[in-house]
Amino acid sequence: MNFELFIAKRIIGNKTYKSSVSAPIIKIGIAAIAIGIIVMLIAIATGLGLQQKIRDKVVAFNGHIEITNYDTNASDESQVPISIDQDFYPNFNSVEGVNHVQAVATKFAIIRTKTDFEGVVVKGVGADYNWDYFEEFLVEGQLPDYTQKRNEDVLISSYLANRLNFKVGDKFQTLFAEQEDKLPRIMNLKIVGIYNSGFQELDEKFLLADLRHIQRLNKWKSDQIGNFEVFIDDFSEIDTISQQVYKNTDSHLNAISITQKFYTIFEWIKIFDKNTYGIIAIMIIVAGINMITALLVLILERTQMIGILKALGSSNWTIRKIFLYNASYLIGLGLFWGNLIGLGLLFAQKYLKLFPLNPDTYYVSTAPVYISWDYVLLLNIGTFLACLLMLLIPSVIISKISPVKAMRFD
């Protein structure tokens, strides 16, 4: 057996070690490591979780990349139609990383009831629409089916349903503006499902209906739509793929990513990364300082043992390794308890939704968590190595201890 490891184990297993003067300080050091890893796990998991949730909500309503006509202004209403007969539709084979393209169109409307009215953007979608995101948002009823003949079924947000006292199965009138000197067009729609994305800025605006209604109201042909929504596999590649999509579309079409369209939101969620890095740095420093204190007390308490080992011919590095092995055990103990408690809290939040958030501020109703064993493993390895490297400096004090004075030390 390794000599240094053998001595370190004897020290750790010694009963007097657990009741010595250094015991409370060692416990504080272990607690600092555990608390540090708990805070870091929560910071990373909630930061990544919040970023992904907000990102997915924006993607659900807009796709990753929007292809529009250059003549269309920045409004939410589709104005200049695009032919659906494009080389990239329905499959964008010329750009790697694109997994889906769907055709949509939008039009302003006013929902009118006997006692109230509300302005909305009716988003027309067709048989090619990707409902995966809205399956998660659905809170009541079912998703509409536009794969058959044209129908009046719509999906409305719980925000609008609550404001207008709607429920699944209700029918209501919607007014669409016509050209000047013409009365608005009235259309009766039926609610088949209610969704809640938690993103009020979008929930209060969008109502999903059959694309063919928008085409009919705008007097467009069946092969004309408002814009294309492009979905990609890897969000981290969105800027690169967006440029490739732009290059592979006709000159009269523009391609813009959601990070450009919703620049403020995505710049805001980038701040989470900076906050997370700051928390990790502070926690590692605090944990390291506590472990340095514990190691110094251990060295001071074992001064006579150090003197005896030196007198028997042990080198300074050999003795330093004994204490570093000892410190490694304490760090490992702190990491074990920190991971046990930290991951326990994260899984509890993920499945039990213990901590709510204000959706008006954070765009989500509960604190989301993203758990990946990749970052958990990297965080543990990084914390262990950082603390161990910090302990190399105070362990140098061992080389300053004189064997004669150490054996007389009491």
VENKA-V161628 format. One record per run of one state. SS is the DSSP state (2 for helix, 1 for strand, 0 for the rest). FROM is the first residue (numbers start at 0). TO is the last residue. If there is no record, write none. Layout:
# VENKA-V161628
ss;from;to
SS;FROM;TO
SS;FROM;TO
This chain:
# VENKA-V161628
ss;from;to
0;0;1
2;2;12
0;13;13
2;14;17
0;18;21
2;22;61
0;62;63
1;64;68
0;69;80
1;81;82
0;83;96
1;97;111
0;112;115
1;116;124
0;125;130
2;131;136
1;137;140
0;141;151
1;152;156
2;157;163
0;164;169
1;170;175
0;176;183
1;184;194
0;195;198
2;199;202
0;203;204
1;205;209
2;210;216
0;217;222
1;223;224
0;225;225
1;226;231
0;232;233
2;234;246
0;247;251
1;252;256
2;257;260
0;261;261
2;262;300
0;301;301
2;302;310
0;311;314
2;315;351
0;352;354
1;355;355
0;356;357
2;358;361
0;362;364
1;365;365
0;366;371
2;372;399
0;400;401
2;402;407
0;408;409
